[in-house]
Structure formats: structure tokens, C-alpha cells
Amino acid sequence: MAKAPRFQQIKDYILNKIEQQVWPVGARIPTEHELCAQFNVSRMTVNKAVRDLVTEGRLERTPRLGTFVTQPKAESPLMDIRNIADEVTARGQTYRSDIRTLNRISASADVAMRLGVMLGTDVFFSEIVHYADNVPLQLEQRWVNPALAPDYLHQDFGQHTPNEYLSQVCPVNTIEHTVEAIIASDSVRQALAMKADEPCLLLHRRTWSQQTLVSAALLYHPGTRYKLTSRTDR
């Protein structure tokens, strides 16, 4: 620790206080002036440590009020598909789901376009809310091509997720993702326990197996609790 840069020592000190719950979520940390005096360093050094932690989602600055510990956002890779249950448990949280809808429907014009089928074709539809530590994290609305997953409606999605099941029965070889920020509808806000002015992150996802569209999904997330990342190696 003595050989670490001073700003890193300050970062580690703050993170240690957060992880030990000395400074829980919502707590205000000491001011930059107080940290300067405590560590006998310049304001620039303290500012870098705090700025890094803000960027990493561990702290949040509120003008005229101070810097506060924030709840880390759940994070998913944008260029890949991961099982949300695995993501939640990997963070040490408890996963559960609420299956709101699981049935067969007739494809409307919008659904037919999303799933690449004829208007009026029978397709499977599911609507599920995914939770982390009993806090709603994602509302998943998914349409599935019955020709590729005929047993979809007979699955227990309280035990495994649609993504997990579909990955087993029809391995994905192509993924399409589109992300947008939206104003959530009343029903989405209610499902995700969102505030009226809270931003909503919507991920449109389509997946193919052997050049055939398997499913199309709308994945809604509270913007204050979730983020998507992308990394490209060159």
C-alpha cells in the first residue's frame, strides 16, 4: 500500500469504508478539504481519487450538498448475451423472477416485423420481471418463434430464465442490439418500481440460430440501477 500512488491510497481508503458499511449507500463522505488534511495531499490528488470513484459508480456528487455513496449499477455487456440470473448471483445478490405472462398470441404487425413471421402467426409471448435482492432490475418482454422452441410455454421460468432455456435448445449465432433512452410508460414504471422522473434504458434484442430468428425481446431497465458496457480489442 505504501508504494501505491497517493490518489490510489485514498481510493482504497474510501472503498474500504464503503465495503465495511462504515459509509453505507446514501452516506456523505468527508469533503475534499477534509481528505486533503487527513492525507496531507493536494486538492488535485484527492479530486482524482473522488472523480475516479464517481466514474466507477461508487460515489455521486450533489452540487452544494457534497459527495455521497451510491448503489453500484448492475452492468451487462452490450456485445454479448449473459444470463441475468448468473449476473445477479455473481455480484453476491439473490436472484428471483416474477412471471407476469406466459402464453400463445397472434402476431400483430409490430410483432410479425420484429420476429420475421407472417401477420397473424401464432407466437409465444412472455413477460417477466427479474429481481436482485428483491429490487426489480429488468422487465423482459419476449416473443419466441414456436418452430424453434416448441416447448417454451411448458418451461418453469421460476427455475431458469428464458435466455438460459433458449441458449440450450437453439444456440445463438447472431445477435442484434439496439439501445435507447425512453420515458417509461406507467405500466413499466410500476413493474420496475421507478420514480416518475427516473430515466429508463430500453434494450431491443433479436437473436438468430442457424440464420433463423429465434426471439425478439424488449428489455427495460431503471437507468439509475443499470448500465450497459461495450469493449472492443484492436
C-alpha positions, -999 to 999 in steps of 0.1 A, spaced: 0 0 0 29 24 8 41 21 -28 7 28 -43 1 64 -57 -14 87 -31 -47 90 -51 -49 52 -52 -44 50 -14 -73 75 -9 -95 55 -33 -87 23 -14 -95 41 19 -129 52 7 -137 19 -9 -128 1 24 -151 24 43 -179 16 19 -174 -21 19 -172 -23 57 -205 -3 57 -189 25 77 -202 46 49 -234 29 36 -253 38 5 -266 73 9 -239 84 34 -219 116 27 -182 111 27 -157 137 41 -152 168 19 -122 171 -3 -108 197 20 -111 172 49 -94 144 29 -66 167 19 -59 175 56 -62 138 66 -38 125 39 -16 156 37 -20 158 -1 -31 184 -26 -66 191 -37 -58 177 -71 -48 143 -57 -80 140 -37 -101 152 -66 -87 125 -89 -95 97 -63 -130 110 -59 -135 116 -96 -124 80 -104 -149 66 -79 -177 88 -93 -169 75 -128 -169 39 -114 -204 44 -100 -194 42 -63 -198 79 -55 -222 106 -66 -216 143 -64 -246 166 -55 -239 203 -60 -238 223 -27 -246 192 -7 -215 170 -10 -204 136 -23 -224 105 -14 -220 68 -15 -243 54 -43 -256 20 -51 -234 4 -78 -253 -1 -110 -258 -36 -124 -238 -40 -156 -242 -61 -187 -220 -65 -218 -236 -49 -248 -219 -71 -274 -228 -104 -257 -257 -122 -241 -254 -133 -205 -280 -149 -183 -293 -122 -159 -297 -147 -131 -259 -155 -134 -251 -118 -134 -271 -112 -103 -256 -141 -83 -221 -133 -95 -225 -99 -77 -234 -118 -45 -270 -108 -47 -301 -130 -46 -320 -136 -78 -357 -142 -83 -383 -136 -110 -419 -128 -113 -436 -144 -143 -464 -120 -153 -474 -135 -187 -466 -168 -205 -489 -176 -234 -496 -180 -271 -506 -150 -291 -514 -140 -327 -486 -118 -341 -496 -82 -346 -480 -62 -374 -453 -50 -350 -446 -84 -336 -445 -100 -370 -419 -75 -381 -398 -80 -350 -399 -118 -353 -398 -121 -391 -431 -141 -393 -463 -136 -412 -490 -113 -397 -514 -134 -375 -489 -163 -370 -491 -179 -336 -461 -170 -315 -451 -174 -278 -450 -144 -255 -436 -140 -220 -433 -110 -197 -410 -115 -167 -396 -91 -140 -361 -100 -128 -350 -90 -93 -317 -86 -75 -322 -87 -37 -359 -82 -42 -353 -49 -62 -367 -50 -97 -338 -48 -122 -353 -57 -156 -387 -61 -172 -384 -86 -201 -410 -88 -228 -401 -116 -252 -417 -131 -284 -405 -165 -295 -408 -185 -327 -426 -217 -318 -409 -236 -347 -375 -233 -329 -387 -236 -293 -419 -256 -293 -418 -264 -255 -413 -228 -245 -447 -224 -228 -440 -256 -207 -409 -243 -190 -406 -233 -154 -391 -198 -157 -390 -195 -119 -362 -220 -120 -343 -209 -151 -346 -179 -174 -359 -177 -210 -323 -168 -221 -309 -199 -204 -335 -222 -220 -333 -208 -255 -295 -209 -254 -298 -247 -248 -324 -256 -273 -313 -233 -302 -277 -219 -297 -274 -183 -308 -250 -174 -337 -262 -139 -344 -273 -111 -320 -288 -77 -328 -289 -50 -301 -304 -15 -302 -303 7 -271 -324 38 -264 -333 61 -235 -371 64 -231 -397 78 -209 -412 47 -193 -449 41 -195 -470 38 -163 -470 0 -165 -432 -2 -170 -426 22 -141 -449 2 -119 -433 -31 -128 -398 -17 -121 -407 5 -90 -394 35 -108 -400 72 -99 -420 93 -123 -389 113 -134 -365 83 -134 -347 76 -168 -354 42 -184 -330 23 -205 -345 1 -232 -326 -27 -250 -341 -41 -282 -326 -76 -287 -331 -101 -315 -313 -134 -317 -308 -159 -346 -300 -196 -346 -288 -211 -379 -299 -180 -398 -335 -182 -384 -349 -156 -359 -355 -173 -326 -367 -145 -304 -372 -107 -302 -372 -91 -268 -377 -57 -252 -356 -53 -220 -365 -24 -198 -341 -12 -170 -342 16 -144 -315 40 -156 -304 46 -121 -298 9 -114 -284 -5 -146 -258 2 -173 -246 -15 -205 -209 -17 -215 -190 -24 -247 -154 -32 -252 -135 -38 -285 -100 -51 -286 -79 -39 -316 
